[in-house]
Amino acid sequence: MATKGERLPADDDGGRAARRGHDVVRVPKAAEIVAARLRRKIISGELAFGEHLGPENDLLNQYGVSRPTLREAFRILETESLITIVRGANGGVVVNRPRVELASRYYGLLLALSGTPATEVYQAMAMVEPPAVRLLASTDPLRAAETLTRRIDEERRSLDDPPAYARASTAFHETLIELTGNRALLLFAQMLREIIERTIAGAIEGSSTPTLHARRRGIRAHEELVSLIAQGRSEDAGTYWAGHLSAAGDALFKGREPPLVLDFFAGLPD
């Protein structure tokens, strides 16, 4: 929590502009400063996910700001999904872990504003995985194959449950990236997959539910890929996976006008 030493010098709800020579420097509003300090505590782990920030009156005293200023700081953090305001007698302000859907929504918005078709998002997604596959096959192939085989087992167990199969299949793709150890690449891949799946679901009814035959074919493709990885055949694995993703993309958009990323927002609440 904040300490008395964190009290702000003044409660300036309006913000100011200060002149330094010929430059105009914007002085942050008090609410922005409070939000920044709380944000830093959340990111650093000083405030744990699920933890309550404490009584509002305590925060007012600790930061030395007015109630409207504190609540504006809360609104800033709430729009970033860093906190959740729980109403009721046992409510309060709770630290929240942001989900990938938040990043996907803003990224999707930028793509939608430029009129990006879903095919380009799929192409980007297909560009990410083959290099990751090559890396797995050339570094620690047996460990990667063992982990990916467990994902395939999950797909088999959910073969007759399309929603469960879709989750297992997504987990397989995400594991390909996760095993590289690159968290930035994993987040990027998750955003792309979230956008393409929501775009297709919003624009093409029924297209997001593959047939039983398609699900079995997908498992066989995953098994072939894992076999190549386990053998350490880096180039063969990358080439095979690039071909598989290209064929899957052709099948997905075959005979229909590619939807725009704008359709990503069809399934989201206003």
SVG drawing of the C-alpha trace seen along z (x, -y; Angstrom):
<svg xmlns="http://www.w3.org/2000/svg" viewBox="-24 -31 44 71">
<polyline fill="none" stroke="black" stroke-width="0.4" points="0.0,0.0 1.0,-3.6 2.9,-5.2 2.6,-8.7 5.7,-9.6 3.8,-9.1 1.4,-12.0 1.1,-14.3 2.3,-17.9 -1.1,-19.2 -4.5,-17.9 -4.6,-19.4 -7.7,-18.0 -7.3,-20.0 -3.7,-19.5 -1.4,-22.4 1.1,-23.3 4.4,-24.7 6.8,-26.6 10.5,-25.7 12.2,-28.1 10.2,-27.8 8.8,-24.3 5.4,-23.7 5.6,-20.8 2.3,-19.3 2.2,-18.7 0.3,-15.4 -3.0,-15.6 -3.0,-14.3 -5.2,-11.3 -2.7,-10.3 0.1,-10.4 -1.9,-8.2 -2.8,-5.8 0.9,-5.6 2.0,-4.8 -0.6,-2.1 0.2,-0.7 3.9,-0.4 3.0,1.5 0.8,3.9 3.4,4.5 6.2,5.0 4.1,7.5 4.0,5.3 0.2,5.5 -0.8,9.1 -3.5,10.1 -6.8,10.6 -5.7,8.2 -8.0,5.4 -6.5,2.0 -8.1,1.2 -10.7,-1.3 -11.1,-4.3 -10.6,-6.7 -7.2,-5.1 -6.2,-5.7 -7.4,-9.3 -5.2,-9.9 -2.2,-8.1 -2.2,-10.0 -3.6,-13.3 -6.0,-13.7 -9.7,-14.4 -12.3,-11.6 -13.1,-12.7 -9.3,-12.5 -8.9,-9.1 -11.9,-7.8 -10.6,-9.2 -7.4,-7.3 -9.5,-4.2 -11.2,-4.8 -7.8,-5.0 -6.7,-1.7 -10.0,-0.1 -9.8,-0.9 -6.4,0.8 -8.0,3.9 -5.5,3.6 -8.3,3.3 -11.9,4.3 -14.4,2.3 -16.7,4.7 -19.9,3.2 -21.8,4.1 -21.2,4.3 -18.2,6.7 -17.0,5.0 -14.0,2.7 -11.2,2.2 -9.5,5.5 -6.2,5.9 -6.8,7.7 -4.6,9.5 -5.2,8.2 -6.1,10.8 -4.9,11.2 -8.3,10.3 -7.8,6.7 -4.6,6.4 -6.3,8.2 -9.2,5.8 -7.0,2.7 -4.7,4.4 -7.8,5.5 -9.2,2.0 -6.0,0.6 -6.3,3.4 -10.0,2.7 -9.4,-1.0 -7.0,-0.2 -9.5,2.1 -7.3,5.2 -8.8,8.5 -8.8,11.6 -6.5,13.3 -3.7,10.9 -4.1,11.7 -4.0,15.4 -0.9,15.0 0.8,13.2 -0.1,16.1 1.2,18.6 4.5,16.7 5.1,17.0 4.9,20.7 7.3,22.3 10.4,20.5 9.3,21.5 9.0,25.1 12.5,25.0 13.9,23.7 12.3,26.4 13.6,29.1 17.2,27.7 17.5,27.0 15.8,29.5 13.6,31.7 12.8,34.5 11.6,32.3 9.5,30.3 8.1,33.5 7.1,34.8 5.3,31.7 3.5,31.4 2.5,35.1 0.6,34.3 -1.3,31.6 -2.2,34.1 -3.4,36.5 -5.8,33.7 -7.0,33.3 -7.8,37.0 -9.7,37.1 -11.9,34.2 -12.4,35.4 -16.1,35.8 -16.5,32.5 -15.9,29.7 -15.6,26.8 -13.2,28.8 -11.2,29.9 -10.9,26.2 -9.4,25.3 -7.0,28.3 -6.0,27.4 -5.4,23.7 -3.3,25.0 -1.2,27.0 -0.5,24.0 0.3,21.8 2.6,24.4 4.6,24.3 5.4,20.7 5.6,21.0 8.4,23.7 10.6,21.1 10.8,19.2 10.0,15.9 7.1,14.3 6.8,11.4 6.3,13.7 3.8,15.8 1.6,12.7 1.8,11.6 0.7,15.1 -2.1,15.2 -3.4,11.8 -3.3,12.9 -5.2,16.2 -7.8,14.4 -8.4,11.9 -8.7,14.5 -10.9,16.8 -13.3,14.0 -13.3,12.5 -14.2,15.8 -16.8,16.7 -18.5,13.2 -18.4,13.3 -18.9,16.9 -21.5,18.8 -20.5,22.3 -17.0,22.0 -15.3,22.2 -16.6,25.7 -14.6,28.2 -16.1,31.6 -15.1,34.8 -13.1,35.7 -11.3,32.3 -10.5,32.7 -9.0,36.2 -7.0,34.7 -5.8,32.0 -4.5,34.5 -2.7,36.4 -1.0,33.2 0.1,32.5 1.4,36.0 3.5,35.7 4.9,32.4 5.9,33.7 7.6,36.7 9.7,34.4 10.6,32.3 11.5,35.4 13.9,36.4 15.5,33.0 14.7,32.4 14.5,28.7 14.1,27.6 11.7,30.4 9.5,29.6 9.4,25.9 8.6,26.6 5.9,29.1 4.3,26.8 4.3,23.8 2.6,26.0 0.0,27.3 -0.9,23.8 -1.1,22.5 -3.4,25.3 -5.6,24.8 -5.8,21.1 -6.9,21.8 -9.6,24.2 -10.8,21.7 -11.4,18.9 -12.2,21.0 -15.3,20.0 -16.1,16.9 -15.2,13.3 -12.6,12.9 -14.1,11.0 -12.5,7.8 -11.1,7.5 -14.0,5.2 -16.1,8.3 -13.9,9.1 -16.0,6.7 -19.3,8.4 -19.0,10.8 -17.9,8.2 -20.3,6.1 -20.7,2.5"/>
</svg>
